[in-house]
């Protein structure tokens, strides 16, 4: 690919679902992106995939202007990996960090109104209702630990469980992280350890 001019290079990453997604953008232009399906092994694949991404774009992490990370809800371990890597890079490079719902990233892959969902097991999902019209994504119903039946309508909405995020439409829903130390993944339910400790 053509080497992009330096400046305003943004790194996007999300590891909350079984599919690890990472991308580089410049302004409103997508430079390169990769998706890689894993089985609880994002800790092994994220950094090699990041190195590959930077190499393909003929860039280094020092060229990054900012980072956006999906903070869940989703896999406890997967989400934590992405958040830790994003925080570490933002701190080391002294650049802005943004957070965004991993469900918003999922929903952005589809036009119209849809339910973005991640399997939470035992009949439950992490899900939110969104609407995308061209380059604008809107949140219609907040992300929740729920069942699909609770969110479904008549006629039924499309349920999005995968797809490549539409970065431009998600920008309006991301939030600047002002305190890196305080940033934590969005879990929406107690972890197994928390449940066991609570009992």
C-alpha positions in Angstrom: 0.0 0.0 0.0 1.1 3.6 -0.5 2.9 5.0 2.6 0.6 7.5 4.3 1.7 10.9 5.2 2.6 11.3 8.9 0.1 12.8 11.2 -3.4 12.0 12.4 -2.8 8.2 12.3 -5.3 6.5 14.6 -5.1 2.9 15.9 -8.4 1.1 16.6 -8.6 -2.3 18.3 -11.2 -4.5 19.9 -10.6 -7.9 21.6 -13.9 -8.3 23.4 -15.3 -10.9 21.1 -13.9 -14.2 19.6 -12.8 -12.1 16.6 -9.8 -9.8 17.3 -10.1 -6.6 15.1 -7.4 -4.0 14.6 -7.2 -1.1 12.2 -5.4 2.1 11.2 -7.1 5.2 10.0 -6.0 8.6 8.8 -8.7 11.1 9.3 -11.8 9.6 7.7 -9.8 7.1 5.6 -9.3 3.5 6.5 -5.7 2.6 5.8 -5.5 -1.1 6.7 -7.4 -3.5 9.0 -7.3 -7.1 10.0 -9.6 -9.5 11.7 -8.5 -12.7 13.3 -10.7 -15.3 14.9 -9.3 -16.8 18.0 -10.1 -19.2 20.8 -9.3 -17.3 24.0 -5.8 -16.6 22.6 -5.9 -12.9 21.9 -3.1 -12.4 24.4 -0.8 -14.3 22.0 -2.1 -12.8 18.7 -2.7 -9.1 19.5 0.9 -7.8 19.5 2.0 -9.8 16.4 -1.1 -8.6 14.6 -0.3 -5.0 15.6 3.3 -5.4 14.3 2.0 -6.8 11.0 -0.5 -3.9 10.7 2.2 -1.3 11.3 4.6 -3.0 8.9 2.0 -3.1 6.1 1.3 0.6 6.5 5.0 1.4 6.6 4.5 3.1 10.0 5.6 2.6 13.6 3.7 3.1 16.8 5.6 6.5 17.1 3.5 7.7 14.2 0.2 7.2 16.1 -1.8 10.3 17.0 -4.5 8.5 19.1 -5.9 5.1 20.0 -9.5 3.9 20.3 -10.2 0.7 22.1 -13.4 -1.4 22.5 -14.0 -1.8 26.2 -16.7 -4.5 26.0 -19.0 -5.9 27.0 -17.7 -9.4 26.0 -15.1 -11.9 27.0 -13.7 -10.9 30.4 -10.1 -12.0 29.5 -10.3 -10.8 25.9 -11.6 -7.3 26.8 -9.0 -6.9 29.5 -6.1 -7.7 27.0 -7.2 -5.0 24.6 -7.7 -2.4 27.3 -4.3 -3.1 28.9 -2.5 -2.9 25.5 -4.3 0.4 24.6 -3.6 2.0 27.9 0.1 1.0 27.9 0.6 2.4 24.4 -1.3 5.6 25.1 0.7 6.1 28.3 4.1 5.3 26.7 3.5 7.5 23.6 1.6 10.2 25.6 -1.2 10.3 23.1 -5.0 10.5 23.5 -7.0 7.3 24.3 -10.6 6.9 23.4 -13.0 4.2 24.5 -16.1 2.8 22.7 -18.6 0.0 23.2 -17.5 -3.2 21.5 -21.2 -3.7 20.7 -21.2 -0.3 18.9 -18.3 -1.6 16.8 -20.3 -4.7 16.0 -23.4 -2.8 15.1 -21.6 -0.4 12.8 -21.0 -3.2 10.4 -24.6 -3.1 9.3 -26.9 -0.4 7.9 -30.2 0.2 9.5 -31.5 -0.8 13.0 -30.0 -3.9 14.5 -29.2 -5.7 17.7 -25.5 -6.2 18.3 -24.9 -9.3 20.5 -22.2 -11.3 22.1 -22.9 -14.7 23.7 -22.8 -14.5 27.5 -23.8 -18.2 27.9 -26.7 -19.9 29.7 -29.2 -18.2 27.3 -28.0 -14.7 27.9 -26.2 -12.2 25.7 -24.5 -8.9 26.0 -26.5 -6.8 23.6 -27.5 -3.3 22.6 -29.8 -1.8 20.0 -28.3 0.6 17.4 -29.2 2.3 14.2 -26.7 3.2 11.5 -27.5 5.5 8.6 -24.5 5.9 6.3 -21.8 7.5 8.4 -23.8 8.0 11.6 -24.3 5.4 14.3 -26.9 6.0 17.0 -27.5 4.1 20.3 -31.2 3.2 20.6 -31.1 1.0 23.7 -28.2 0.8 26.1 -25.9 -2.2 26.2 -27.2 -4.8 28.7 -26.8 -8.3 30.1 -30.1 -9.7 28.8 -31.8 -12.1 26.4 -32.4 -11.5 22.7 -36.2 -11.9 23.2 -36.1 -8.9 25.5 -34.7 -6.7 22.8 -36.4 -8.2 19.7 -39.3 -6.4 17.9 -41.9 -7.4 15.4 -40.9 -7.7 12.6 -37.6 -9.0 14.1 -34.4 -7.0 13.8 -31.2 -8.3 12.4 -28.8 -9.7 15.1 -25.2 -8.7 14.4 -22.6 -11.1 15.9 -19.7 -10.3 13.5 -18.5 -8.1 10.7 -16.0 -5.4 10.0 -16.7 -2.2 12.0 -17.5 0.9 10.0 -15.0 3.2 11.8 -16.4 6.6 10.5 -19.8 6.0 11.9 -18.5 5.0 15.4 -16.5 8.1 16.0 -19.5 10.0 17.4 -20.0 7.4 20.1 -16.4 7.2 21.4 -15.4 9.0 24.6 -12.0 10.5 25.5 -10.4 8.7 28.4 -9.1 11.4 30.8 -7.7 9.1 33.5 -5.9 6.1 32.1 -5.5 4.5 35.5 -9.3 4.5 36.0 -10.2 3.0 32.7 -11.6 -0.5 33.1 -13.5 -2.9 30.8 -17.3 -2.9 30.7 -18.4 -6.3 32.0 -22.2 -5.7 32.8 -22.2 -8.7 35.1 -20.1 -10.1 37.9 -17.2 -12.2 36.9 -16.9 -15.8 38.1 -14.3 -14.8 40.6 -16.5 -12.0 42.0 -19.5 -14.4 42.3 -17.4 -16.9 44.1 -15.9 -14.3 46.4 -19.3 -12.8 47.1 -20.5 -16.2 48.3 
